[in-house]
Amino acid sequence: MAELAPITRRGFLTRAGMAGTALAMLPRIGSAQSSSKPAGETALALVGAAHSHTGGIVNVLKNHKEVKIKYVWDHNPERGNKWSNKLGSRFISDDETVWADPEVQGVVIFAETSLHRRLALAAAKAHKHLFVEKPLATNGQDAREIAQAIERAGVLFTTGYAQRTSPINLFIKSQIEQGHLGTITRARASACHDGVLDGKVKFDGEYHWFVERKLSGVGGFGDLGTHALDLLMWMFGDVQEVCADIKPVLKRYPDCDECGEGLVRFKNGVTGTIAAGWVDVANPVSFLVSGTLGHATIFNNQLYFKSSQVAGADGNQPWTDLPSATPPPLEAFVQTVEGKTGLPLVTPREAADRVRVMEALYRSSAERRWLAPR
């Protein structure tokens, strides 16, 4: 889900992050470089299969014929066996098998967020490259510890912030950096869908852990808002302080928020807002940024761009002169482990900072005041 178009919960799960069917339609970037490698040269393990994107990432992994998924681990044997069978891999009940196997070069961690700290620290200690699904951890302290361990180990890392790969978002970021919007006066990212409203897809079954804060760390605002927050931080940098109003609406799940609004003050002086949640029937305006020289809006998945510094940018028609997409996060991770260089990866520190800021947003909502991330 590169631009957060108005879609259903099922559509969001398919397109956000690791959508395997969409990836199958993309050209295999760098395939000519890797075509001479023997099958199975790169060995990975899927560590946890709890996330709603697991089906998509399994498709991505299966599309890499030169990659062998040697193991699948999950604390739920039924779930682990299901995905190991789809991958043609060996299910293991003890994750220590992964860390002790020198053939395994990297891991893809899709366990419940509450397990990320233990699994990621074990992977870093064993010098395995890591793809860890976002958010990195349930709290800022754990996220910082994970990031530091990965940096000390010197291994590869990324996470599933797929909006960075979108041609529209890449273009907007470049225009900001070139000064074509002037001094930024406001920015807004919205990541909303109808996941609690949609009768077809709910959190009442396999994915109930999403609404259990001890397992997920967040509710609807944090689940989707991490995408919006990453997009703003990717464009505007570190955050100085935040305030938020986060709440349930339907109150379907105890102690679980369903939507929220956040106000983010960046260290460079820009002020941004975030909207996120599971209770919106539509999300037509997913992003906007305005400045003293220009304006950019993503409306129904199309970019409207106005700038006094760019010929033809009058904002009246969709702007289609865009750069190419970069590889989606898991694709970039796998190719980098295989040896390709120059692909965009989220750094451990970036992933940890998103958790710290989101944690501050939740604390701000509870305490009803501005707070700095800690």
C-alpha positions as CSV (number, residue, x, y, z in Angstrom):
1,M,0.0,0.0,0.0
2,A,2.4,2.6,-1.2
3,E,0.1,5.7,-1.2
4,L,-2.6,4.6,1.3
5,A,-5.5,4.8,-1.2
6,P,-9.0,4.3,0.2
7,I,-9.3,0.5,0.4
8,T,-10.8,-2.1,2.6
9,R,-8.9,-3.9,5.4
10,R,-8.4,-6.9,3.2
11,G,-7.1,-4.7,0.4
12,F,-4.7,-3.0,2.9
13,L,-3.3,-6.2,4.1
14,T,-2.7,-7.3,0.6
15,R,-1.0,-4.1,-0.5
16,A,0.7,-2.8,2.6
17,G,4.3,-3.9,3.1
18,M,4.8,-7.4,1.7
19,A,2.1,-7.9,-0.9
20,G,3.2,-11.0,-2.8
21,T,0.7,-10.8,-5.6
22,A,1.8,-7.3,-6.4
23,L,5.4,-8.3,-6.3
24,A,4.8,-11.0,-8.8
25,M,3.8,-8.4,-11.3
26,L,7.0,-6.4,-10.8
27,P,10.1,-7.0,-12.8
28,R,12.8,-9.0,-11.0
29,I,15.2,-6.2,-10.2
30,G,18.8,-7.4,-10.4
31,S,17.7,-10.9,-11.6
32,A,20.4,-10.9,-14.3
33,Q,23.1,-10.4,-11.7
34,S,21.9,-13.4,-9.6
35,S,20.8,-15.8,-12.4
36,S,24.1,-17.6,-12.3
37,K,23.8,-18.5,-8.6
38,P,22.9,-22.1,-7.8
39,A,19.5,-22.7,-6.2
40,G,19.6,-22.7,-2.5
41,E,22.8,-20.7,-2.1
42,T,21.2,-18.2,0.3
43,A,19.6,-19.9,3.3
44,L,17.0,-18.0,5.4
45,A,14.6,-18.8,8.1
46,L,11.0,-17.6,8.7
47,V,10.9,-16.9,12.5
48,G,7.3,-16.5,13.5
49,A,4.3,-16.4,11.2
50,A,1.7,-14.5,13.3
51,H,1.4,-11.4,11.2
52,S,-1.4,-10.7,8.7
53,H,1.2,-10.2,5.9
54,T,2.6,-13.7,6.2
55,G,0.9,-14.9,3.1
56,G,2.4,-12.1,1.1
57,I,5.9,-12.5,2.3
58,V,5.8,-16.3,1.7
59,N,5.0,-15.5,-1.9
60,V,8.0,-13.2,-2.1
61,L,10.3,-15.8,-0.6
62,K,9.0,-18.5,-2.9
63,N,9.6,-16.2,-6.0
64,H,13.4,-16.3,-5.2
65,K,14.5,-19.6,-6.6
66,E,18.0,-19.0,-5.4
67,V,16.8,-18.6,-1.8
68,K,16.2,-21.6,0.5
69,I,13.9,-21.1,3.4
70,K,15.5,-23.8,5.6
71,Y,13.4,-23.5,8.7
72,V,10.0,-22.1,9.8
73,W,9.7,-21.5,13.6
74,D,6.5,-20.5,15.4
75,H,5.4,-21.0,19.0
76,N,2.1,-22.2,17.5
77,P,2.9,-25.6,15.8
78,E,-0.3,-25.6,13.7
79,R,0.5,-22.2,12.3
80,G,4.2,-23.0,11.8
81,N,3.5,-26.3,10.0
82,K,1.0,-24.5,7.8
83,W,3.6,-22.1,6.5
84,S,6.5,-24.6,6.4
85,N,4.4,-26.8,4.2
86,K,3.8,-23.9,1.8
87,L,7.5,-23.1,1.7
88,G,8.7,-26.7,1.5
89,S,10.7,-26.0,4.7
90,R,11.3,-27.8,7.9
91,F,9.2,-26.7,10.9
92,I,11.1,-26.5,14.1
93,S,9.7,-26.0,17.6
94,D,12.9,-24.6,19.1
95,D,14.2,-21.4,17.6
96,E,17.7,-22.1,18.9
97,T,18.1,-24.4,15.9
98,V,18.1,-21.3,13.7
99,W,20.7,-19.4,15.7
100,A,23.0,-22.4,15.9
101,D,23.0,-23.2,12.2
102,P,25.9,-21.5,10.4
103,E,24.2,-22.1,7.0
104,V,21.3,-19.7,7.9
105,Q,22.4,-16.2,6.8
106,G,19.3,-14.3,7.7
107,V,15.9,-14.4,9.3
108,V,12.5,-12.9,8.5
109,I,10.7,-12.2,11.8
110,F,7.0,-12.1,11.6
111,A,6.1,-13.1,15.2
112,E,3.9,-11.2,17.5
113,T,5.5,-7.8,18.3
114,S,5.9,-8.8,22.0
115,L,8.4,-11.5,20.8
116,H,10.5,-9.2,18.7
117,R,13.0,-8.3,21.4
118,R,13.9,-11.9,22.3
119,L,14.1,-13.1,18.7
120,A,15.9,-10.1,17.3
121,L,18.5,-10.1,20.1
122,A,19.1,-13.8,19.5
123,A,19.5,-13.2,15.8
124,A,21.9,-10.3,16.3
125,K,24.0,-12.4,18.7
126,A,24.2,-15.2,16.2
127,H,25.2,-12.7,13.4
128,K,22.1,-13.3,11.3
129,H,20.8,-10.6,9.0
130,L,17.3,-9.4,10.0
131,F,14.1,-8.4,8.5
132,V,11.8,-7.6,11.4
133,E,8.2,-6.6,10.7
134,K,7.2,-3.2,12.0
135,P,6.9,-2.0,14.6
136,L,10.3,-3.1,15.8
137,A,9.1,-3.6,19.4
138,T,6.2,-2.9,21.8
139,N,8.1,0.0,23.5
140,G,10.9,2.4,23.0
141,Q,13.3,0.8,25.5
142,D,13.2,-2.6,23.8
143,A,13.4,-1.0,20.3
144,R,16.5,0.9,21.3
145,E,18.1,-2.2,22.7
146,I,17.4,-4.1,19.5
147,A,18.8,-1.4,17.3
148,Q,22.0,-1.2,19.4
149,A,22.5,-5.0,19.3
150,I,22.0,-5.0,15.5
151,E,24.5,-2.1,15.0
152,R,27.0,-3.9,17.2
153,A,26.7,-7.1,15.3
154,G,27.2,-5.3,12.0
155,V,24.5,-7.3,10.2
156,L,21.9,-6.2,7.6
157,F,18.5,-5.0,8.7
158,T,15.3,-3.5,7.4
159,T,11.6,-3.4,8.2
160,G,8.3,-3.1,6.3
161,Y,7.9,0.6,5.7
162,A,6.8,0.2,2.2
163,Q,5.5,3.7,1.5
164,R,9.1,4.8,1.0
165,T,9.2,2.8,-2.2
166,S,6.2,4.6,-3.8
167,P,7.0,6.7,-6.9
168,I,4.7,9.4,-5.6
169,N,6.3,9.6,-2.2
170,L,9.8,9.5,-3.7
171,F,8.8,12.4,-6.0
172,I,7.4,14.5,-3.1
173,K,10.5,13.9,-1.0
174,S,12.7,15.0,-3.8
175,Q,10.7,18.2,-4.4
176,I,10.9,19.1,-0.7
177,E,14.7,18.5,-0.7
178,Q,15.1,20.6,-3.8
179,G,13.2,23.5,-2.2
180,H,10.4,23.4,-4.8
181,L,7.8,23.7,-2.1
182,G,9.6,26.5,-0.3
183,T,9.4,26.7,3.5
184,I,7.1,23.9,4.7
185,T,4.0,25.2,6.5
186,R,2.1,22.0,7.2
187,A,2.2,18.3,6.4
188,R,-0.4,15.5,7.0
189,A,-0.3,11.7,6.6
190,S,-3.4,9.6,6.9
191,A,-3.5,5.8,7.3
192,C,-7.0,4.7,7.8
193,H,-9.2,1.8,6.7
194,D,-12.4,0.0,7.8
195,G,-10.9,-3.0,9.5
196,V,-13.2,-3.0,12.4
197,L,-16.2,-2.0,10.3
198,D,-15.6,-4.6,7.6
199,G,-17.6,-7.7,8.3
200,K,-15.3,-9.9,6.3
201,V,-12.0,-9.2,8.1
202,K,-11.9,-8.8,11.8
203,F,-9.5,-9.4,14.6
204,D,-11.6,-12.1,16.2
205,G,-9.7,-15.1,14.9
206,E,-6.0,-15.8,14.0
207,Y,-5.1,-12.1,14.3
208,H,-6.7,-11.4,17.6
209,W,-3.3,-10.6,19.1
210,F,-3.4,-7.3,17.1
211,V,-6.0,-6.0,19.6
212,E,-4.2,-7.4,22.7
213,R,-1.9,-4.5,23.8
214,K,0.4,-6.8,25.8
215,L,1.2,-8.6,22.5
216,S,1.0,-5.8,19.9
217,G,2.0,-2.7,22.0
218,V,-0.6,-0.6,20.1
219,G,-4.1,-0.5,18.9
220,G,-5.6,0.9,15.6
221,F,-3.8,4.2,15.8
222,G,-0.3,2.7,16.2
223,D,-0.9,-0.3,13.9
224,L,-1.5,1.9,10.8
225,G,-0.1,5.2,12.2
226,T,3.4,3.8,12.1
227,H,3.2,4.0,8.3
228,A,2.2,7.6,8.4
229,L,4.7,8.4,11.1
230,D,7.5,6.8,9.1
231,L,6.6,8.7,6.0
232,L,6.7,12.1,7.8
233,M,10.0,11.2,9.6
234,W,11.5,10.0,6.4
235,M,10.8,13.4,4.9
236,F,11.3,15.7,7.8
237,G,13.7,14.0,10.2
238,D,13.8,13.8,14.0
239,V,10.9,14.7,16.2
240,Q,11.1,17.2,19.0
241,E,7.7,16.7,20.7
242,V,4.2,15.3,20.1
243,C,0.7,15.4,21.4
244,A,-2.2,13.1,20.5
245,D,-5.8,12.1,21.0
246,I,-6.2,8.4,20.7
247,K,-9.4,6.5,21.5
248,P,-11.8,3.7,20.8
249,V,-15.0,4.4,18.8
250,L,-16.9,1.1,18.7
251,K,-15.2,-0.3,21.7
252,R,-15.2,-3.8,20.2
253,Y,-12.0,-4.8,22.0
254,P,-11.2,-4.1,25.6
255,D,-8.3,-1.7,26.2
256,C,-7.7,-1.2,22.5
257,D,-7.9,2.1,20.7
258,E,-9.4,2.2,17.2
259,C,-8.4,5.6,15.9
260,G,-6.5,8.8,16.7
261,E,-5.0,12.1,15.7
262,G,-1.4,13.1,16.4
263,L,0.4,16.4,16.2
264,V,4.1,16.1,15.6
265,R,6.6,19.0,15.9
266,F,9.9,18.2,14.1
267,K,13.3,19.5,15.2
268,N,13.6,21.3,11.9
269,G,10.5,23.4,12.7
270,V,8.0,21.6,10.5
271,T,4.7,20.7,12.1
272,G,2.9,17.6,10.9
273,T,-0.3,15.7,11.7
274,I,-1.1,12.0,11.6
275,A,-4.5,10.4,11.3
276,A,-4.8,6.6,11.7
277,G,-7.3,3.9,12.6
278,W,-9.5,1.0,11.7
279,V,-12.9,2.8,11.6
280,D,-13.0,4.9,8.5
281,V,-15.1,4.0,5.5
282,A,-12.7,5.8,3.1
283,N,-9.3,7.6,3.1
284,P,-9.4,9.7,0.0
285,V,-6.7,12.3,1.0
286,S,-3.8,10.1,2.2
287,F,-1.1,12.7,2.2
288,L,-0.5,16.4,1.8
289,V,2.3,18.8,2.3
290,S,2.1,22.6,1.8
291,G,4.8,25.3,1.6
292,T,5.4,28.9,0.7
293,L,6.2,27.9,-3.0
294,G,4.1,24.8,-3.6
295,H,1.7,22.1,-2.5
296,A,1.4,18.3,-3.0
297,T,-1.6,16.2,-2.3
298,I,-2.3,12.5,-2.8
299,F,-6.0,12.2,-3.6
300,N,-7.5,8.8,-4.4
301,N,-4.0,7.5,-5.2
302,Q,-3.2,10.3,-7.6
303,L,-0.7,13.2,-7.0
304,Y,-1.8,16.8,-7.5
305,F,1.3,19.0,-7.5
306,K,1.7,22.7,-7.6
307,S,4.9,24.7,-7.5
308,S,6.0,28.0,-8.8
309,Q,9.5,26.5,-9.3
310,V,8.5,23.7,-11.7
311,A,7.2,24.2,-15.2
312,G,3.7,22.9,-15.7
313,A,3.0,22.2,-12.1
314,D,-0.3,24.0,-11.7
315,G,-2.0,21.4,-9.5
316,N,-5.0,21.2,-11.8
317,Q,-4.4,17.7,-13.2
318,P,-2.8,14.5,-11.8
319,W,1.0,14.8,-12.0
320,T,2.4,11.7,-13.7
321,D,6.1,12.5,-14.3
322,L,7.4,10.3,-11.5
323,P,10.5,8.2,-10.7
324,S,10.5,4.5,-10.7
325,A,9.5,2.6,-7.6
326,T,12.3,1.1,-5.5
327,P,12.0,-2.5,-4.4
328,P,9.5,-3.3,-1.6
329,P,11.2,-3.8,1.8
330,L,11.4,-7.6,1.9
331,E,12.5,-7.8,-1.8
332,A,15.2,-5.2,-1.0
333,F,16.3,-7.2,2.0
334,V,16.5,-10.6,0.2
335,Q,18.4,-9.1,-2.7
336,T,20.9,-7.3,-0.3
337,V,21.5,-10.6,1.5
338,E,22.1,-12.2,-1.9
339,G,24.8,-9.6,-2.5
340,K,23.3,-6.8,-4.4
341,T,24.3,-3.3,-3.2
342,G,22.7,0.1,-3.1
343,L,19.2,-0.9,-2.3
344,P,17.3,1.3,0.3
345,L,17.1,-0.3,3.7
346,V,15.5,1.2,6.8
347,T,18.2,1.5,9.5
348,P,17.8,-0.1,13.0
349,R,18.0,3.4,14.5
350,E,15.2,4.7,12.2
351,A,13.0,1.7,13.2
352,A,13.6,2.3,16.9
353,D,12.9,6.0,16.6
354,R,9.5,5.3,15.1
355,V,8.6,3.2,18.2
356,R,9.9,5.8,20.5
357,V,7.8,8.6,18.9
358,M,4.7,6.4,18.7
359,E,5.1,5.5,22.4
360,A,5.3,9.3,23.1
361,L,2.1,9.8,21.2
362,Y,0.3,7.2,23.3
363,R,1.7,8.7,26.5
364,S,0.6,12.2,25.4
365,S,-2.9,11.0,24.8
366,A,-3.1,9.5,28.2
367,E,-1.5,12.4,30.0
368,R,-3.2,15.1,27.8
369,R,0.0,17.1,27.2
370,W,2.9,17.6,24.9
371,L,5.7,15.1,25.4
372,A,9.2,14.5,24.0
373,P,10.1,11.0,22.9
374,R,12.4,9.3,25.4
